[in-house]
Amino acid sequence: MRVVSYSVPVWFPPRTGQDVPPQAQLTEQESAVFRSLATGASNAELAVELRLSVSTVKFHVHNIRAKLGGISRLQACLLAALARESART
């Protein structure tokens, strides 16, 4: 299993009472789901795109959010968009 690291910007707002870790270690499949979150797609849409079941996508989204400090799905989408943008440059 390959692990992928994502950096969290220092300015990123943490969830109340939670600390956002400076870096998250995601599995390869979590990383694929994370990058796809940037599109704002639903779990069902992500499942079709990634050829996974909806329950598997939900499982990975839950783990991603937990590894990023319990952030909201919207915050995860924002971080995914930032990660995609920084990968382009």
C-alpha positions as CSV (number, residue, x, y, z in Angstrom):
1,M,0.0,0.0,0.0
2,R,1.3,3.4,-1.0
3,V,0.8,6.4,1.3
4,V,0.5,9.9,0.0
5,S,1.2,13.1,2.0
6,Y,-0.8,16.3,1.7
7,S,0.2,19.5,3.4
8,V,-2.4,21.7,5.0
9,P,-1.9,25.4,4.8
10,V,-1.2,27.1,8.1
11,W,-4.0,29.6,7.4
12,F,-6.6,26.8,7.0
13,P,-9.4,27.3,9.6
14,P,-9.7,24.3,11.9
15,R,-13.0,23.0,13.2
16,T,-13.9,24.4,16.6
17,G,-12.0,22.6,19.3
18,Q,-9.9,20.6,16.7
19,D,-6.4,21.0,15.4
20,V,-5.8,20.5,11.7
21,P,-2.6,18.4,11.3
22,P,0.1,20.1,9.2
23,Q,0.2,17.0,7.0
24,A,-2.1,14.1,6.3
25,Q,-1.0,10.6,5.4
26,L,-3.6,9.1,3.0
27,T,-3.6,5.7,1.4
28,E,-3.5,5.6,-2.4
29,Q,-7.2,5.0,-2.7
30,E,-8.0,7.7,-0.1
31,S,-5.8,10.0,-2.1
32,A,-7.8,9.2,-5.3
33,V,-11.0,10.0,-3.5
34,F,-9.5,13.1,-2.0
35,R,-8.4,14.5,-5.3
36,S,-11.9,13.8,-6.8
37,L,-13.5,15.7,-3.9
38,A,-12.3,18.9,-5.5
39,T,-15.0,18.6,-8.1
40,G,-17.7,18.9,-5.5
41,A,-19.3,15.6,-6.7
42,S,-21.6,13.6,-4.6
43,N,-20.6,10.2,-3.1
44,A,-22.7,8.5,-5.9
45,E,-20.9,10.5,-8.6
46,L,-17.5,9.8,-7.1
47,A,-18.3,6.1,-7.0
48,V,-19.1,6.1,-10.7
49,E,-16.0,8.1,-11.6
50,L,-13.7,6.0,-9.4
51,R,-15.5,2.7,-10.1
52,L,-16.1,2.1,-6.4
53,S,-19.2,1.4,-4.4
54,V,-21.0,4.3,-2.7
55,S,-20.3,2.7,0.7
56,T,-16.6,2.5,-0.1
57,V,-16.5,6.2,-1.1
58,K,-18.3,7.1,2.1
59,F,-15.8,5.1,4.1
60,H,-12.8,6.8,2.4
61,V,-14.4,10.3,2.8
62,H,-15.0,9.6,6.5
63,N,-11.4,8.5,6.9
64,I,-10.0,11.5,5.0
65,R,-12.0,13.9,7.1
66,A,-10.8,12.3,10.3
67,K,-7.2,12.3,9.2
68,L,-7.5,16.0,8.4
69,G,-8.6,16.8,11.9
70,G,-12.4,16.1,11.7
71,I,-13.0,18.8,9.1
72,S,-16.2,19.2,7.2
73,R,-16.8,17.8,3.7
74,L,-16.7,21.3,2.3
75,Q,-13.4,22.0,3.9
76,A,-12.1,18.7,2.5
77,C,-13.2,19.8,-0.9
78,L,-11.4,23.1,-0.5
79,L,-8.2,21.3,0.6
80,A,-8.5,18.9,-2.4
81,A,-8.8,21.8,-4.8
82,L,-5.8,23.5,-3.3
83,A,-3.8,20.2,-3.5
84,R,-4.8,19.8,-7.2
85,E,-3.8,23.4,-7.9
86,S,-0.4,23.0,-6.2
87,A,0.2,19.8,-8.1
88,R,-0.2,21.6,-11.4
89,T,2.5,24.2,-10.5
